[in-house]
Amino acid sequence: MILDKFSLKGRSGIVTGGGTGLGKAMATAGVQAGAEILIVGRRKEILEEAAKEMNRFGGPAIAFQADITRMGDIPKIVDKAI
């Protein structure tokens, strides 16, 4: 199958803005391809709902509230992803 060539099994990623719009679409595609995805954004409730939706495709998608415009949040995002 052609999708096997796009497999992300065993991989992980961070998607900022993963709760809505293009970020959510990219995070969902990553999960569908087999990756573990950390979705990051400012609105906790939206992130959690998006993660639930993505986990129906297999996941895991993990919601993490942070603001990438705050330098202090960047190490927290990386630590959570690791």
Steps between C-alpha positions, in 0.01 A plus 500: 500500500631847417436631852757254635767715335389790719502310828613696807488204740764535767529873442377792706431864434395830647227702330442853623151632445390137490157564645346672199534567129807394306687395814221263594491360147877440501492341845211274397687392186808421710297287739330322211845422359598342832695775677470605860408869497521768767252772414584836653287809535367759740144374543496186714139397436538520122825303512348228714200463268728485195718235669190288572401519134850407385525210741200343327738448206742311720711774653651575725441869477580689817370849576741745663412857588783742429569825317789485254536877512625462860862388499451331838238267352731360228706272729177377662365398160819313413510329841139387460571364153799303624 
